[in-house]
């Protein structure tokens, strides 16, 4: 967890373009902060599962 102000964020390891890439998830507001891709629609769940 990462606390920013009065909000807790979960740090997610999301390797892809770089090995150390990460994203921040704020579960209370269901907000995902990413560094290189933004979308208003969620990918199909099969893309979230390990191979």
mmCIF entry with sequence, helices, sheets and N, C-alpha, C, O atoms, coordinates in Angstrom:
data_MODEL
# 
_entry.id   MODEL 
# 
_entity.id                         1 
_entity.type                       polymer 
_entity.pdbx_number_of_molecules   1 
# 
_entity_poly.entity_id                      1 
_entity_poly.type                           'polypeptide(L)' 
_entity_poly.nstd_linkage                   no 
_entity_poly.nstd_monomer                   no 
_entity_poly.pdbx_seq_one_letter_code       
;(UNK)(UNK)(UNK)(UNK)(UNK)(UNK)(UNK)(UNK)(UNK)(UNK)(UNK)(UNK)(UNK)(UNK)(UNK)(UNK)
(UNK)(UNK)(UNK)(UNK)(UNK)(UNK)(UNK)(UNK)(UNK)(UNK)(UNK)(UNK)(UNK)(UNK)(UNK)(UNK)
(UNK)(UNK)(UNK)(UNK)(UNK)(UNK)(UNK)(UNK)(UNK)(UNK)(UNK)(UNK)(UNK)(UNK)(UNK)(UNK)
(UNK)(UNK)(UNK)
;
_entity_poly.pdbx_seq_one_letter_code_can   XXXXXXXXXXXXXXXXXXXXXXXXXXXXXXXXXXXXXXXXXXXXXXXXXXX 
_entity_poly.pdbx_strand_id                 A 
# 
loop_
_entity_poly_seq.entity_id 
_entity_poly_seq.num 
_entity_poly_seq.mon_id 
_entity_poly_seq.hetero 
1 1  UNK n 
1 2  UNK n 
1 3  UNK n 
1 4  UNK n 
1 5  UNK n 
1 6  UNK n 
1 7  UNK n 
1 8  UNK n 
1 9  UNK n 
1 10 UNK n 
1 11 UNK n 
1 12 UNK n 
1 13 UNK n 
1 14 UNK n 
1 15 UNK n 
1 16 UNK n 
1 17 UNK n 
1 18 UNK n 
1 19 UNK n 
1 20 UNK n 
1 21 UNK n 
1 22 UNK n 
1 23 UNK n 
1 24 UNK n 
1 25 UNK n 
1 26 UNK n 
1 27 UNK n 
1 28 UNK n 
1 29 UNK n 
1 30 UNK n 
1 31 UNK n 
1 32 UNK n 
1 33 UNK n 
1 34 UNK n 
1 35 UNK n 
1 36 UNK n 
1 37 UNK n 
1 38 UNK n 
1 39 UNK n 
1 40 UNK n 
1 41 UNK n 
1 42 UNK n 
1 43 UNK n 
1 44 UNK n 
1 45 UNK n 
1 46 UNK n 
1 47 UNK n 
1 48 UNK n 
1 49 UNK n 
1 50 UNK n 
1 51 UNK n 
# 
_struct_asym.id          A 
_struct_asym.entity_id   1 
# 
_struct_conf.conf_type_id            HELX_P 
_struct_conf.id                      HELX_P1 
_struct_conf.pdbx_PDB_helix_id       AA1 
_struct_conf.beg_label_comp_id       UNK 
_struct_conf.beg_label_asym_id       A 
_struct_conf.beg_label_seq_id        45 
_struct_conf.pdbx_beg_PDB_ins_code   ? 
_struct_conf.end_label_comp_id       UNK 
_struct_conf.end_label_asym_id       A 
_struct_conf.end_label_seq_id        48 
_struct_conf.pdbx_end_PDB_ins_code   ? 
_struct_conf.beg_auth_comp_id        UNK 
_struct_conf.beg_auth_asym_id        A 
_struct_conf.beg_auth_seq_id         45 
_struct_conf.end_auth_comp_id        UNK 
_struct_conf.end_auth_asym_id        A 
_struct_conf.end_auth_seq_id         48 
_struct_conf.pdbx_PDB_helix_class    5 
_struct_conf.details                 ? 
_struct_conf.pdbx_PDB_helix_length   4 
# 
_struct_conf_type.id          HELX_P 
_struct_conf_type.criteria    ? 
_struct_conf_type.reference   ? 
# 
_struct_sheet.id               AA1 
_struct_sheet.type             ? 
_struct_sheet.number_strands   4 
_struct_sheet.details          ? 
# 
loop_
_struct_sheet_order.sheet_id 
_struct_sheet_order.range_id_1 
_struct_sheet_order.range_id_2 
_struct_sheet_order.offset 
_struct_sheet_order.sense 
AA1 1 2 ? anti-parallel 
AA1 2 3 ? anti-parallel 
AA1 3 4 ? anti-parallel 
# 
loop_
_struct_sheet_range.sheet_id 
_struct_sheet_range.id 
_struct_sheet_range.beg_label_comp_id 
_struct_sheet_range.beg_label_asym_id 
_struct_sheet_range.beg_label_seq_id 
_struct_sheet_range.pdbx_beg_PDB_ins_code 
_struct_sheet_range.end_label_comp_id 
_struct_sheet_range.end_label_asym_id 
_struct_sheet_range.end_label_seq_id 
_struct_sheet_range.pdbx_end_PDB_ins_code 
_struct_sheet_range.beg_auth_comp_id 
_struct_sheet_range.beg_auth_asym_id 
_struct_sheet_range.beg_auth_seq_id 
_struct_sheet_range.end_auth_comp_id 
_struct_sheet_range.end_auth_asym_id 
_struct_sheet_range.end_auth_seq_id 
AA1 1 UNK A 2  ? UNK A 4  ? UNK A 2  UNK A 4  
AA1 2 UNK A 7  ? UNK A 13 ? UNK A 7  UNK A 13 
AA1 3 UNK A 22 ? UNK A 26 ? UNK A 22 UNK A 26 
AA1 4 UNK A 31 ? UNK A 33 ? UNK A 31 UNK A 33 
# 
loop_
_atom_site.group_PDB 
_atom_site.id 
_atom_site.type_symbol 
_atom_site.label_atom_id 
_atom_site.label_alt_id 
_atom_site.label_comp_id 
_atom_site.label_asym_id 
_atom_site.label_entity_id 
_atom_site.label_seq_id 
_atom_site.pdbx_PDB_ins_code 
_atom_site.Cartn_x 
_atom_site.Cartn_y 
_atom_site.Cartn_z 
_atom_site.occupancy 
_atom_site.B_iso_or_equiv 
_atom_site.pdbx_formal_charge 
_atom_site.auth_seq_id 
_atom_site.auth_comp_id 
_atom_site.auth_asym_id 
_atom_site.auth_atom_id 
_atom_site.pdbx_PDB_model_num 
ATOM 1   N N  . UNK A 1 1  ? 0.839   -1.189  0.000   1.00 0.00 ? 1  UNK A N  1 
ATOM 2   C CA . UNK A 1 1  ? 0.000   0.000   0.000   1.00 0.00 ? 1  UNK A CA 1 
ATOM 3   C C  . UNK A 1 1  ? 0.882   1.249   0.000   1.00 0.00 ? 1  UNK A C  1 
ATOM 4   O O  . UNK A 1 1  ? 1.964   1.285   0.584   1.00 0.00 ? 1  UNK A O  1 
ATOM 5   N N  . UNK A 1 2  ? 0.378   2.239   -0.665  1.00 0.00 ? 2  UNK A N  1 
ATOM 6   C CA . UNK A 1 2  ? 1.021   3.547   -0.717  1.00 0.00 ? 2  UNK A CA 1 
ATOM 7   C C  . UNK A 1 2  ? -0.020  4.554   -0.242  1.00 0.00 ? 2  UNK A C  1 
ATOM 8   O O  . UNK A 1 2  ? -1.108  4.634   -0.812  1.00 0.00 ? 2  UNK A O  1 
ATOM 9   N N  . UNK A 1 3  ? 0.300   5.311   0.778   1.00 0.00 ? 3  UNK A N  1 
ATOM 10  C CA . UNK A 1 3  ? -0.646  6.306   1.301   1.00 0.00 ? 3  UNK A CA 1 
ATOM 11  C C  . UNK A 1 3  ? -0.290  7.663   0.728   1.00 0.00 ? 3  UNK A C  1 
ATOM 12  O O  . UNK A 1 3  ? 0.817   8.162   0.931   1.00 0.00 ? 3  UNK A O  1 
ATOM 13  N N  . UNK A 1 4  ? -1.245  8.266   0.003   1.00 0.00 ? 4  UNK A N  1 
ATOM 14  C CA . UNK A 1 4  ? -1.090  9.606   -0.555  1.00 0.00 ? 4  UNK A CA 1 
ATOM 15  C C  . UNK A 1 4  ? -2.197  10.475  0.040   1.00 0.00 ? 4  UNK A C  1 
ATOM 16  O O  . UNK A 1 4  ? -3.372  10.309  -0.286  1.00 0.00 ? 4  UNK A O  1 
ATOM 17  N N  . UNK A 1 5  ? -1.809  11.398  0.912   1.00 0.00 ? 5  UNK A N  1 
ATOM 18  C CA . UNK A 1 5  ? -2.812  12.178  1.624   1.00 0.00 ? 5  UNK A CA 1 
ATOM 19  C C  . UNK A 1 5  ? -3.581  11.265  2.547   1.00 0.00 ? 5  UNK A C  1 
ATOM 20  O O  . UNK A 1 5  ? -2.993  10.598  3.398   1.00 0.00 ? 5  UNK A O  1 
ATOM 21  N N  . UNK A 1 6  ? -4.898  11.230  2.387   1.00 0.00 ? 6  UNK A N  1 
ATOM 22  C CA . UNK A 1 6  ? -5.710  10.334  3.220   1.00 0.00 ? 6  UNK A CA 1 
ATOM 23  C C  . UNK A 1 6  ? -6.246  9.149   2.419   1.00 0.00 ? 6  UNK A C  1 
ATOM 24  O O  . UNK A 1 6  ? -7.226  8.518   2.814   1.00 0.00 ? 6  UNK A O  1 
ATOM 25  N N  . UNK A 1 7  ? -5.597  8.850   1.291   1.00 0.00 ? 7  UNK A N  1 
ATOM 26  C CA . UNK A 1 7  ? -6.047  7.783   0.405   1.00 0.00 ? 7  UNK A CA 1 
ATOM 27  C C  . UNK A 1 7  ? -4.982  6.701   0.272   1.00 0.00 ? 7  UNK A C  1 
ATOM 28  O O  . UNK A 1 7  ? -3.808  7.000   0.055   1.00 0.00 ? 7  UNK A O  1 
ATOM 29  N N  . UNK A 1 8  ? -5.400  5.436   0.404   1.00 0.00 ? 8  UNK A N  1 
ATOM 30  C CA . UNK A 1 8  ? -4.496  4.299   0.228   1.00 0.00 ? 8  UNK A CA 1 
ATOM 31  C C  . UNK A 1 8  ? -4.583  3.791   -1.202  1.00 0.00 ? 8  UNK A C  1 
ATOM 32  O O  . UNK A 1 8  ? -5.676  3.616   -1.743  1.00 0.00 ? 8  UNK A O  1 
ATOM 33  N N  . UNK A 1 9  ? -3.420  3.553   -1.815  1.00 0.00 ? 9  UNK A N  1 
ATOM 34  C CA . UNK A 1 9  ? -3.314  3.036   -3.176  1.00 0.00 ? 9  UNK A CA 1 
ATOM 35  C C  . UNK A 1 9  ? -2.559  1.719   -3.134  1.00 0.00 ? 9  UNK A C  1 
ATOM 36  O O  . UNK A 1 9  ? -1.577  1.579   -2.405  1.00 0.00 ? 9  UNK A O  1 
ATOM 37  N N  . UNK A 1 10 ? -3.016  0.767   -3.909  1.00 0.00 ? 10 UNK A N  1 
ATOM 38  C CA . UNK A 1 10 ? -2.309  -0.505  -4.046  1.00 0.00 ? 10 UNK A CA 1 
ATOM 39  C C  . UNK A 1 10 ? -1.352  -0.370  -5.226  1.00 0.00 ? 10 UNK A C  1 
ATOM 40  O O  . UNK A 1 10 ? -1.753  0.059   -6.308  1.00 0.00 ? 10 UNK A O  1 
ATOM 41  N N  . UNK A 1 11 ? -0.098  -0.732  -5.021  1.00 0.00 ? 11 UNK A N  1 
ATOM 42  C CA . UNK A 1 11 ? 0.913   -0.681  -6.078  1.00 0.00 ? 11 UNK A CA 1 
ATOM 43  C C  . UNK A 1 11 ? 0.922   -2.030  -6.792  1.00 0.00 ? 11 UNK A C  1 
ATOM 44  O O  . UNK A 1 11 ? 1.124   -3.071  -6.167  1.00 0.00 ? 11 UNK A O  1 
ATOM 45  N N  . UNK A 1 12 ? 0.702   -2.003  -8.104  1.00 0.00 ? 12 UNK A N  1 
ATOM 46  C CA . UNK A 1 12 ? 0.632   -3.229  -8.900  1.00 0.00 ? 12 UNK A CA 1 
ATOM 47  C C  . UNK A 1 12 ? 1.823   -3.315  -9.838  1.00 0.00 ? 12 UNK A C  1 
ATOM 48  O O  . UNK A 1 12 ? 2.113   -2.361  -10.560 1.00 0.00 ? 12 UNK A O  1 
ATOM 49  N N  . UNK A 1 13 ? 2.508   -4.436  -9.836  1.00 0.00 ? 13 UNK A N  1 
ATOM 50  C CA . UNK A 1 13 ? 3.598   -4.678  -10.784 1.00 0.00 ? 13 UNK A CA 1 
ATOM 51  C C  . UNK A 1 13 ? 2.964   -5.049  -12.114 1.00 0.00 ? 13 UNK A C  1 
ATOM 52  O O  . UNK A 1 13 ? 2.273   -6.063  -12.212 1.00 0.00 ? 13 UNK A O  1 
ATOM 53  N N  . UNK A 1 14 ? 3.194   -4.237  -13.138 1.00 0.00 ? 14 UNK A N  1 
ATOM 54  C CA . UNK A 1 14 ? 2.581   -4.460  -14.454 1.00 0.00 ? 14 UNK A CA 1 
ATOM 55  C C  . UNK A 1 14 ? 3.652   -4.392  -15.541 1.00 0.00 ? 14 UNK A C  1 
ATOM 56  O O  . UNK A 1 14 ? 3.652   -3.468  -16.354 1.00 0.00 ? 14 UNK A O  1 
ATOM 57  N N  . UNK A 1 15 ? 4.565   -5.365  -15.557 1.00 0.00 ? 15 UNK A N  1 
ATOM 58  C CA . UNK A 1 15 ? 5.626   -5.323  -16.563 1.00 0.00 ? 15 UNK A CA 1 
ATOM 59  C C  . UNK A 1 15 ? 5.041   -5.419  -17.971 1.00 0.00 ? 15 UNK A C  1 
ATOM 60  O O  . UNK A 1 15 ? 4.019   -6.067  -18.194 1.00 0.00 ? 15 UNK A O  1 
ATOM 61  N N  . UNK A 1 16 ? 5.689   -4.783  -18.880 1.00 0.00 ? 16 UNK A N  1 
ATOM 62  C CA . UNK A 1 16 ? 5.232   -4.778  -20.269 1.00 0.00 ? 16 UNK A CA 1 
ATOM 63  C C  . UNK A 1 16 ? 6.302   -4.102  -21.103 1.00 0.00 ? 16 UNK A C  1 
ATOM 64  O O  . UNK A 1 16 ? 7.245   -4.746  -21.561 1.00 0.00 ? 16 UNK A O  1 
ATOM 65  N N  . UNK A 1 17 ? 6.149   -2.795  -21.297 1.00 0.00 ? 17 UNK A N  1 
ATOM 66  C CA . UNK A 1 17 ? 7.153   -2.041  -22.043 1.00 0.00 ? 17 UNK A CA 1 
ATOM 67  C C  . UNK A 1 17 ? 8.484   -2.009  -21.297 1.00 0.00 ? 17 UNK A C  1 
ATOM 68  O O  . UNK A 1 17 ? 9.549   -2.001  -21.914 1.00 0.00 ? 17 UNK A O  1 
ATOM 69  N N  . UNK A 1 18 ? 8.416   -1.991  -19.968 1.00 0.00 ? 18 UNK A N  1 
ATOM 70  C CA . UNK A 1 18 ? 9.617   -2.028  -19.139 1.00 0.00 ? 18 UNK A CA 1 
ATOM 71  C C  . UNK A 1 18 ? 9.404   -3.015  -18.000 1.00 0.00 ? 18 UNK A C  1 
ATOM 72  O O  . UNK A 1 18 ? 8.274   -3.235  -17.565 1.00 0.00 ? 18 UNK A O  1 
ATOM 73  N N  . UNK A 1 19 ? 10.479  -3.603  -17.526 1.00 0.00 ? 19 UNK A N  1 
ATOM 74  C CA . UNK A 1 19 ? 10.393  -4.612  -16.464 1.00 0.00 ? 19 UNK A CA 1 
ATOM 75  C C  . UNK A 1 19 ? 9.887   -4.029  -15.145 1.00 0.00 ? 19 UNK A C  1 
ATOM 76  O O  . UNK A 1 19 ? 9.250   -4.738  -14.367 1.00 0.00 ? 19 UNK A O  1 
ATOM 77  N N  . UNK A 1 20 ? 10.157  -2.761  -14.882 1.00 0.00 ? 20 UNK A N  1 
ATOM 78  C CA . UNK A 1 20 ? 9.779   -2.153  -13.616 1.00 0.00 ? 20 UNK A CA 1 
ATOM 79  C C  . UNK A 1 20 ? 8.500   -1.346  -13.662 1.00 0.00 ? 20 UNK A C  1 
ATOM 80  O O  . UNK A 1 20 ? 8.229   -0.575  -12.741 1.00 0.00 ? 20 UNK A O  1 
ATOM 81  N N  . UNK A 1 21 ? 7.710   -1.499  -14.704 1.00 0.00 ? 21 UNK A N  1 
ATOM 82  C CA . UNK A 1 21 ? 6.487   -0.710  -14.854 1.00 0.00 ? 21 UNK A CA 1 
ATOM 83  C C  . UNK A 1 21 ? 5.500   -1.056  -13.746 1.00 0.00 ? 21 UNK A C  1 
ATOM 84  O O  . UNK A 1 21 ? 5.435   -2.201  -13.301 1.00 0.00 ? 21 UNK A O  1 
ATOM 85  N N  . UNK A 1 22 ? 4.729   -0.062  -13.302 1.00 0.00 ? 22 UNK A N  1 
ATOM 86  C CA . UNK A 1 22 ? 3.726   -0.303  -12.275 1.00 0.00 ? 22 UNK A CA 1 
ATOM 87  C C  . UNK A 1 22 ? 2.500   0.561   -12.510 1.00 0.00 ? 22 UNK A C  1 
ATOM 88  O O  . UNK A 1 22 ? 2.523   1.506   -13.298 1.00 0.00 ? 22 UNK A O  1 
ATOM 89  N N  . UNK A 1 23 ? 1.450   0.223   -11.821 1.00 0.00 ? 23 UNK A N  1 
ATOM 90  C CA . UNK A 1 23 ? 0.206   0.981   -11.845 1.00 0.00 ? 23 UNK A CA 1 
ATOM 91  C C  . UNK A 1 23 ? -0.265  1.146   -10.408 1.00 0.00 ? 23 UNK A C  1 
ATOM 92  O O  . UNK A 1 23 ? 0.149   0.400   -9.521  1.00 0.00 ? 23 UNK A O  1 
ATOM 93  N N  . UNK A 1 24 ? -1.126  2.118   -10.187 1.00 0.00 ? 24 UNK A N  1 
ATOM 94  C CA . UNK A 1 24 ? -1.676  2.362   -8.859  1.00 0.00 ? 24 UNK A CA 1 
ATOM 95  C C  . UNK A 1 24 ? -3.177  2.123   -8.895  1.00 0.00 ? 24 UNK A C  1 
ATOM 96  O O  . UNK A 1 24 ? -3.873  2.665   -9.753  1.00 0.00 ? 24 UNK A O  1 
ATOM 97  N N  . UNK A 1 25 ? -3.682  1.311   -7.962  1.00 0.00 ? 25 UNK A N  1 
ATOM 98  C CA . UNK A 1 25 ? -5.103  0.977   -7.876  1.00 0.00 ? 25 UNK A CA 1 
ATOM 99  C C  . UNK A 1 25 ? -5.663  1.537   -6.583  1.00 0.00 ? 25 UNK A C  1 
ATOM 100 O O  . UNK A 1 25 ? -5.105  1.320   -5.507  1.00 0.00 ? 25 UNK A O  1 
ATOM 101 N N  . UNK A 1 26 ? -6.775  2.262   -6.695  1.00 0.00 ? 26 UNK A N  1 
ATOM 102 C CA . UNK A 1 26 ? -7.459  2.798   -5.528  1.00 0.00 ? 26 UNK A CA 1 
ATOM 103 C C  . UNK A 1 26 ? -8.821  2.100   -5.467  1.00 0.00 ? 26 UNK A C  1 
ATOM 104 O O  . UNK A 1 26 ? -9.756  2.509   -6.155  1.00 0.00 ? 26 UNK A O  1 
ATOM 105 N N  . UNK A 1 27 ? -8.937  1.036   -4.636  1.00 0.00 ? 27 UNK A N  1 
ATOM 106 C CA . UNK A 1 27 ? -10.133 0.196   -4.642  1.00 0.00 ? 27 UNK A CA 1 
ATOM 107 C C  . UNK A 1 27 ? -11.414 0.892   -4.194  1.00 0.00 ? 27 UNK A C  1 
ATOM 108 O O  . UNK A 1 27 ? -12.487 0.554   -4.694  1.00 0.00 ? 27 UNK A O  1 
ATOM 109 N N  . UNK A 1 28 ? -11.345 1.842   -3.279  1.00 0.00 ? 28 UNK A N  1 
ATOM 110 C CA . UNK A 1 28 ? -12.567 2.498   -2.800  1.00 0.00 ? 28 UNK A CA 1 
ATOM 111 C C  . UNK A 1 28 ? -13.293 3.219   -3.929  1.00 0.00 ? 28 UNK A C  1 
ATOM 112 O O  . UNK A 1 28 ? -14.523 3.209   -3.985  1.00 0.00 ? 28 UNK A O  1 
ATOM 113 N N  . UNK A 1 29 ? -12.540 3.843   -4.826  1.00 0.00 ? 29 UNK A N  1 
ATOM 114 C CA . UNK A 1 29 ? -13.119 4.583   -5.953  1.00 0.00 ? 29 UNK A CA 1 
ATOM 115 C C  . UNK A 1 29 ? -13.005 3.827   -7.268  1.00 0.00 ? 29 UNK A C  1 
ATOM 116 O O  . UNK A 1 29 ? -13.412 4.333   -8.314  1.00 0.00 ? 29 UNK A O  1 
ATOM 117 N N  . UNK A 1 30 ? -12.452 2.614   -7.220  1.00 0.00 ? 30 UNK A N  1 
ATOM 118 C CA . UNK A 1 30 ? -12.209 1.794   -8.408  1.00 0.00 ? 30 UNK A CA 1 
ATOM 119 C C  . UNK A 1 30 ? -11.499 2.605   -9.490  1.00 0.00 ? 30 UNK A C  1 
ATOM 120 O O  . UNK A 1 30 ? -11.952 2.682   -10.632 1.00 0.00 ? 30 UNK A O  1 
ATOM 121 N N  . UNK A 1 31 ? -10.372 3.208   -9.098  1.00 0.00 ? 31 UNK A N  1 
ATOM 122 C CA . UNK A 1 31 ? -9.588  4.063   -9.973  1.00 0.00 ? 31 UNK A CA 1 
ATOM 123 C C  . UNK A 1 31 ? -8.230  3.423   -10.209 1.00 0.00 ? 31 UNK A C  1 
ATOM 124 O O  . UNK A 1 31 ? -7.538  3.058   -9.258  1.00 0.00 ? 31 UNK A O  1 
ATOM 125 N N  . UNK A 1 32 ? -7.846  3.285   -11.472 1.00 0.00 ? 32 UNK A N  1 
ATOM 126 C CA . UNK A 1 32 ? -6.549  2.730   -11.849 1.00 0.00 ? 32 UNK A CA 1 
ATOM 127 C C  . UNK A 1 32 ? -5.750  3.816   -12.535 1.00 0.00 ? 32 UNK A C  1 
ATOM 128 O O  . UNK A 1 32 ? -6.213  4.408   -13.510 1.00 0.00 ? 32 UNK A O  1 
ATOM 129 N N  . UNK A 1 33 ? -4.550  4.087   -12.033 1.00 0.00 ? 33 UNK A N  1 
ATOM 130 C CA . UNK A 1 33 ? -3.650  5.072   -12.633 1.00 0.00 ? 33 UNK A CA 1 
ATOM 131 C C  . UNK A 1 33 ? -2.523  4.310   -13.313 1.00 0.00 ? 33 UNK A C  1 
ATOM 132 O O  . UNK A 1 33 ? -1.793  3.552   -12.675 1.00 0.00 ? 33 UNK A O  1 
ATOM 133 N N  . UNK A 1 34 ? -2.394  4.523   -14.623 1.00 0.00 ? 34 UNK A N  1 
ATOM 134 C CA . UNK A 1 34 ? -1.383  3.831   -15.417 1.00 0.00 ? 34 UNK A CA 1 
ATOM 135 C C  . UNK A 1 34 ? -0.501  4.854   -16.104 1.00 0.00 ? 34 UNK A C  1 
ATOM 136 O O  . UNK A 1 34 ? -0.858  6.026   -16.214 1.00 0.00 ? 34 UNK A O  1 
ATOM 137 N N  . UNK A 1 35 ? 0.664   4.395   -16.568 1.00 0.00 ? 35 UNK A N  1 
ATOM 138 C CA . UNK A 1 35 ? 1.620   5.323   -17.148 1.00 0.00 ? 35 UNK A CA 1 
ATOM 139 C C  . UNK A 1 35 ? 1.641   5.407   -18.652 1.00 0.00 ? 35 UNK A C  1 
ATOM 140 O O  . UNK A 1 35 ? 2.166   6.378   -19.196 1.00 0.00 ? 35 UNK A O  1 
ATOM 141 N N  . UNK A 1 36 ? 1.085   4.417   -19.358 1.00 0.00 ? 36 UNK A N  1 
ATOM 142 C CA . UNK A 1 36 ? 1.261   4.456   -20.806 1.00 0.00 ? 36 UNK A CA 1 
ATOM 143 C C  . UNK A 1 36 ? 0.027   4.100   -21.617 1.00 0.00 ? 36 UNK A C  1 
ATOM 144 O O  . UNK A 1 36 ? 0.087   4.106   -22.846 1.00 0.00 ? 36 UNK A O  1 
ATOM 145 N N  . UNK A 1 37 ? -1.086  3.792   -20.972 1.00 0.00 ? 37 UNK A N  1 
ATOM 146 C CA . UNK A 1 37 ? -2.292  3.440   -21.724 1.00 0.00 ? 37 UNK A CA 1 
ATOM 147 C C  . UNK A 1 37 ? -3.528  3.814   -20.914 1.00 0.00 ? 37 UNK A C  1 
ATOM 148 O O  . UNK A 1 37 ? -3.612  3.517   -19.723 1.00 0.00 ? 37 UNK A O  1 
ATOM 149 N N  . UNK A 1 38 ? -4.465  4.455   -21.555 1.00 0.00 ? 38 UNK A N  1 
ATOM 150 C CA . UNK A 1 38 ? -5.718  4.822   -20.907 1.00 0.00 ? 38 UNK A CA 1 
ATOM 151 C C  . UNK A 1 38 ? -6.871  4.317   -21.755 1.00 0.00 ? 38 UNK A C  1 
ATOM 152 O O  . UNK A 1 38 ? -6.811  4.356   -22.984 1.00 0.00 ? 38 UNK A O  1 
ATOM 153 N N  . UNK A 1 39 ? -7.910  3.847   -21.104 1.00 0.00 ? 39 UNK A N  1 
ATOM 154 C CA . UNK A 1 39 ? -9.055  3.336   -21.833 1.00 0.00 ? 39 UNK A CA 1 
ATOM 155 C C  . UNK A 1 39 ? -10.311 3.512   -20.992 1.00 0.00 ? 39 UNK A C  1 
ATOM 156 O O  . UNK A 1 39 ? -10.260 3.441   -19.764 1.00 0.00 ? 39 UNK A O  1 
ATOM 157 N N  . UNK A 1 40 ? -11.427 3.741   -21.651 1.00 0.00 ? 40 UNK A N  1 
ATOM 158 C CA . UNK A 1 40 ? -12.698 3.845   -20.945 1.00 0.00 ? 40 UNK A CA 1 
ATOM 159 C C  . UNK A 1 40 ? -13.428 2.513   -20.918 1.00 0.00 ? 40 UNK A C  1 
ATOM 160 O O  . UNK A 1 40 ? -14.509 2.418   -20.337 1.00 0.00 ? 40 UNK A O  1 
ATOM 161 N N  . UNK A 1 41 ? -12.861 1.485   -21.533 1.00 0.00 ? 41 UNK A N  1 
ATOM 162 C CA . UNK A 1 41 ? -13.474 0.170   -21.491 1.00 0.00 ? 41 UNK A CA 1 
ATOM 163 C C  . UNK A 1 41 ? -12.449 -0.838  -20.981 1.00 0.00 ? 41 UNK A C  1 
ATOM 164 O O  . UNK A 1 41 ? -11.258 -0.737  -21.276 1.00 0.00 ? 41 UNK A O  1 
ATOM 165 N N  . UNK A 1 42 ? -12.924 -1.791  -20.226 1.00 0.00 ? 42 UNK A N  1 
ATOM 166 C CA . UNK A 1 42 ? -12.039 -2.808  -19.652 1.00 0.00 ? 42 UNK A CA 1 
ATOM 167 C C  . UNK A 1 42 ? -11.761 -3.888  -20.691 1.00 0.00 ? 42 UNK A C  1 
ATOM 168 O O  . UNK A 1 42 ? -12.655 -4.237  -21.462 1.00 0.00 ? 42 UNK A O  1 
ATOM 169 N N  . UNK A 1 43 ? -10.548 -4.421  -20.728 1.00 0.00 ? 43 UNK A N  1 
ATOM 170 C CA . UNK A 1 43 ? -10.266 -5.534  -21.631 1.00 0.00 ? 43 UNK A CA 1 
ATOM 171 C C  . UNK A 1 43 ? -11.020 -6.788  -21.190 1.00 0.00 ? 43 UNK A C  1 
ATOM 172 O O  . UNK A 1 43 ? -11.461 -6.898  -20.046 1.00 0.00 ? 43 UNK A O  1 
ATOM 173 N N  . UNK A 1 44 ? -11.151 -7.697  -22.092 1.00 0.00 ? 44 UNK A N  1 
ATOM 174 C CA . UNK A 1 44 ? -11.820 -8.966  -21.785 1.00 0.00 ? 44 UNK A CA 1 
ATOM 175 C C  . UNK A 1 44 ? -11.073 -9.653  -20.639 1.00 0.00 ? 44 UNK A C  1 
ATOM 176 O O  . UNK A 1 44 ? -9.842  -9.646  -20.628 1.00 0.00 ? 44 UNK A O  1 
ATOM 177 N N  . UNK A 1 45 ? -11.788 -10.249 -19.670 1.00 0.00 ? 45 UNK A N  1 
ATOM 178 C CA . UNK A 1 45 ? -11.139 -10.875 -18.510 1.00 0.00 ? 45 UNK A CA 1 
ATOM 179 C C  . UNK A 1 45 ? -10.061 -11.894 -18.857 1.00 0.00 ? 45 UNK A C  1 
ATOM 180 O O  . UNK A 1 45 ? -9.138  -12.081 -18.064 1.00 0.00 ? 45 UNK A O  1 
ATOM 181 N N  . UNK A 1 46 ? -10.136 -12.565 -20.016 1.00 0.00 ? 46 UNK A N  1 
ATOM 182 C CA . UNK A 1 46 ? -9.114  -13.558 -20.355 1.00 0.00 ? 46 UNK A CA 1 
ATOM 183 C C  . UNK A 1 46 ? -7.736  -12.915 -20.506 1.00 0.00 ? 46 UNK A C  1 
ATOM 184 O O  . UNK A 1 46 ? -6.723  -13.601 -20.366 1.00 0.00 ? 46 UNK A O  1 
ATOM 185 N N  . UNK A 1 47 ? -7.678  -11.620 -20.787 1.00 0.00 ? 47 UNK A N  1 
ATOM 186 C CA . UNK A 1 47 ? -6.399  -10.921 -20.922 1.00 0.00 ? 47 UNK A CA 1 
ATOM 187 C C  . UNK A 1 47 ? -5.766  -10.628 -19.570 1.00 0.00 ? 47 UNK A C  1 
ATOM 188 O O  . UNK A 1 47 ? -4.584  -10.291 -19.508 1.00 0.00 ? 47 UNK A O  1 
ATOM 189 N N  . UNK A 1 48 ? -6.520  -10.749 -18.494 1.00 0.00 ? 48 UNK A N  1 
ATOM 190 C CA . UNK A 1 48 ? -6.017  -10.483 -17.152 1.00 0.00 ? 48 UNK A CA 1 
ATOM 191 C C  . UNK A 1 48 ? -5.502  -11.734 -16.475 1.00 0.00 ? 48 UNK A C  1 
ATOM 192 O O  . UNK A 1 48 ? -4.895  -11.649 -15.407 1.00 0.00 ? 48 UNK A O  1 
ATOM 193 N N  . UNK A 1 49 ? -5.727  -12.888 -17.068 1.00 0.00 ? 49 UNK A N  1 
ATOM 194 C CA . UNK A 1 49 ? -5.340  -14.138 -16.442 1.00 0.00 ? 49 UNK A CA 1 
ATOM 195 C C  . UNK A 1 49 ? -3.950  -14.559 -16.915 1.00 0.00 ? 49 UNK A C  1 
ATOM 196 O O  . UNK A 1 49 ? -3.600  -14.353 -18.077 1.00 0.00 ? 49 UNK A O  1 
ATOM 197 N N  . UNK A 1 50 ? -3.153  -15.152 -16.009 1.00 0.00 ? 50 UNK A N  1 
ATOM 198 C CA . UNK A 1 50 ? -1.824  -15.634 -16.426 1.00 0.00 ? 50 UNK A CA 1 
ATOM 199 C C  . UNK A 1 50 ? -1.940  -16.735 -17.488 1.00 0.00 ? 50 UNK A C  1 
ATOM 200 O O  . UNK A 1 50 ? -2.945  -17.441 -17.564 1.00 0.00 ? 50 UNK A O  1 
ATOM 201 N N  . UNK A 1 51 ? -0.903  -16.859 -18.292 1.00 0.00 ? 51 UNK A N  1 
ATOM 202 C CA . UNK A 1 51 ? -0.907  -17.880 -19.371 1.00 0.00 ? 51 UNK A CA 1 
ATOM 203 C C  . UNK A 1 51 ? -0.922  -19.270 -18.802 1.00 0.00 ? 51 UNK A C  1 
ATOM 204 O O  . UNK A 1 51 ? -0.927  -20.245 -19.554 1.00 0.00 ? 51 UNK A O  1 
# 
